[in-house]
Structures are given as structure tokens and as C-alpha cells.
Amino acid sequence: MASQKRVQRKKMKLNQDPSYAMPKYLKMKVVENGTIEEIKSTTEKSVDESSSIKADKAKAYPKSFRTYEKVELYDMSKHESGKILPWSSKAITNSKNLIKAIHHAVEAPYLQNYLNEFCFKYNRRYFGEKVFDRLVVAAVSFVWY
């Protein structure tokens, strides 16, 4: 039987930027073409306007993120995404590795489903023994008719 190591959350230092802390929840969305309209509609649905955004300097981002208060765009040409956006890089890498390890290849129409599965597992990694209780509550409170 394989042993599993529990990932312990590191406490954030007082002077540390909160964006470097391990996120509690994760949400991923497939963006088909990366157009300004598509990115803008996706972020409007899932990101509050008072949120701060850190991203690379893609051409569509400055126009897509105009309504947000704090936007920081970084030049990623030096391959420093792991230093600037550490948890984004880890989440993307881990999701790719999961898909490659289990499924080997995924067709485009099903990619969002696999990303949803990854996010579901990530968001519930600390439930531990409460998983069954949470499942019962979800099953009882869901109305399907």
C-alpha cells in the first residue's frame, strides 16, 4: 500500500504578498480563441471587479481587464512564470500531468470536463474524513425534479 504525504499549508509571513500563498480553491476555464470578448466575458462571470489580477502580457489582456481595479501584467519572455505566478504554474503543470498520466490524450470538446475534475479534486483535498458527510448533505439538498 502506497503512503501518501499530506501537504501542510505554509503560514504566510507578515510581509509576504498574499498572491504567493497556496490558494484554497481553484477554477479553470477553457478559452477557445483567446479573443478580447471571450476573455472579458469569462472573467466577468467568475472574477469580482475589486479583485487584483496578475497575468502575463498577452495582447488581449490589457483591453479585457480594463474594469478591474488592480491589474499587474508581467513580461514572461524570460520563462520566470514560476517566480511571478507560482501557483498558476503549479496548477497548470499538475493538471497537464494528471491528464497525461491517466488519459494520455484528451479531445478538445472534453477538455473542460477534465479540468473540472482536476479542480474538484483540488478544492476537496482537505476534506479528509468529512467527505462522506459533505456528500450526504449535497445529495439531500440537491433537487433534481
N, C-alpha and C positions, 0 to 999 in steps of 0.2 A: 504494500500500500504506500503510495507516494505521500510524502509530507508536504504540507503547504505552509508557506510563511505568510504571516499576517503583515500587511503594510501598515505601519504606525504613522499616523499623521504627525508631521513635524510642527511644533508650535512656532508661530510666526514671531520673529524678533520685532521689537517695538519700531525700529527704524526701517524695517523691510517693507517693500512695496507689496500690497496685498495681491497684485496680479501674479506674483511668483508663488503664492501659496497653492497647495493642491486643491483643485475645485471639488466641491461636494457633488455637484450634478453636471451632467454633460448632455448636450443636444447637438446632433449633427444633421445637416440637410444637404441633399444633393442639389447642386446648382448646375443646370444643364449647359447653358451657354456662357454664363458669366457676364451677361449684359447688365447695364446700369439698372434697367427696370426690374429685372429678375432679382438682383441683389437687394435693391431697395425694398421691394415687396416682401422678400424673405426676412430681412432684418426688421421691418416694421411690424411683422406678425409676432416676432419672438424676442425682440430686444427693446427694453424701455428706453425712452428718449433721454433720461437722465443718466444712463449708463455710460461708462467710458469704454472706448473701443481701441484696441491695439491690433494693427494689421500690417501687412506688407504694402508696398506702394504699387499695387495693381492699378491699371489705368481707370477702371470703373469705380474704385473705392472713394476717391475724393467727392465725386458727384453723388454717390449713393449714400454717403454718411453725413451729408450737409446738415441734417436736422438734429444731430446729436451734439451734446454739449462738449464732450471731451473726446477728441479723436487724435490718436498718435499713429502716424504711418511711418514705417521703417523700411530702409533700403536693405533688401535681403540678398543682394548680389554677392555678398561675401560669405554666404552659407552660415550665417550666425543665428538662424531661427531658433535653435536650441537654447541660446542665451537670452534672446529677446522675448520669445513666446514659448517658454519651456513646456508648459502643459499642453498647448495646442500641438506641438511637435510630437510629444509622447502619445497623445490620444490618437493622432493620425497614424503614427507608426504602429501602435498597438492594434488599431482596427485593421490596418492592412495585413499585419502578421496573422491575426485571427482568421481573416478571410482566406489568406493563402494557405494556412496550416490546415484548416478544416475543409474548406470548399474548393481550394486550388484555383478556381476561376469563378467569376460572377458576371452574369449578363447585365447590361445597363438597366433594363426595366426592374430588376430585382435588387439593385444596389441599395436603395433606400431601406428596404426591409432588413438587409444585413446590418446596415448602420444603426437602425432602430434596435436590433437585437444586441449589438455591442453596447449601446447607450443604456439599454435596460439592465444589462449585467453590471455595467459600471455604476449606475445610480443605486443599485441594491447591494453593493459589495459589503456594506457594513450592517446589514440587517441581522445576520447571524441566526440565532435561534428564533427570532421574531418573524421569520419568513412565512411560516405556516399561519400565524395569527394575522399577518397582513393579507395573505391570500384569502383567508376566510372573510375578512372584512370587505375586501374588494369584490368577492363573489356574491356576498349577501347584498351589498349596496348597489350593484350594477343591475339596472332594469333593461331587459332585452326585448320586451314586447311592446 
